[in-house]
């Protein structure tokens, strides 16, 4: 008769097997971060956020784990920008780092640098 070692473990020593966290697609991951899926994929391709590409070709499917995204977000810090400038645009003060002026008039915004 075989002896089951798992029964001899103390409760603090017992290893509780949890199912692995499922992967989610870019739509669910983007919703979790409150950004657009396209921006999420750009961040994944640039290596800014943890992502898991599927496939070896030029076009890959990207999958994400929400816990990894959360950890990355909580560990990231934004350092204060000491070179922040304010430039006037049409009599209003608008942040200009980088220097971008947004003109609005006909309902469609055009960006001029």
Secondary structure as the mmCIF struct_conf table of DSSP 4:
data_model
#
loop_
_struct_conf.conf_type_id
_struct_conf.id
_struct_conf.beg_label_comp_id
_struct_conf.beg_label_asym_id
_struct_conf.beg_label_seq_id
_struct_conf.end_label_comp_id
_struct_conf.end_label_asym_id
_struct_conf.end_label_seq_id
HELX_RH_3T_P HELX_RH_3T_P1 UNK A 5 UNK A 8
BEND BEND1 UNK A 9 UNK A 9
TURN_TY1_P TURN_TY1_P1 UNK A 11 UNK A 13
HELX_LH_PP_P HELX_LH_PP_P1 UNK A 14 UNK A 17
HELX_LH_PP_P HELX_LH_PP_P2 UNK A 19 UNK A 23
STRN STRN1 UNK A 24 UNK A 24
HELX_RH_AL_P HELX_RH_AL_P1 UNK A 26 UNK A 33
TURN_TY1_P TURN_TY1_P2 UNK A 34 UNK A 34
BEND BEND2 UNK A 35 UNK A 35
HELX_RH_AL_P HELX_RH_AL_P2 UNK A 37 UNK A 46
TURN_TY1_P TURN_TY1_P3 UNK A 47 UNK A 47
BEND BEND3 UNK A 48 UNK A 49
STRN STRN2 UNK A 52 UNK A 54
BEND BEND4 UNK A 56 UNK A 59
STRN STRN3 UNK A 61 UNK A 63
STRN STRN4 UNK A 64 UNK A 64
HELX_RH_AL_P HELX_RH_AL_P3 UNK A 66 UNK A 75
HELX_LH_PP_P HELX_LH_PP_P3 UNK A 78 UNK A 80
TURN_TY1_P TURN_TY1_P4 UNK A 82 UNK A 83
STRN STRN5 UNK A 86 UNK A 89
TURN_TY1_P TURN_TY1_P5 UNK A 90 UNK A 91
STRN STRN6 UNK A 92 UNK A 95
BEND BEND5 UNK A 97 UNK A 98
STRN STRN7 UNK A 101 UNK A 103
BEND BEND6 UNK A 105 UNK A 108
STRN STRN8 UNK A 110 UNK A 112
#
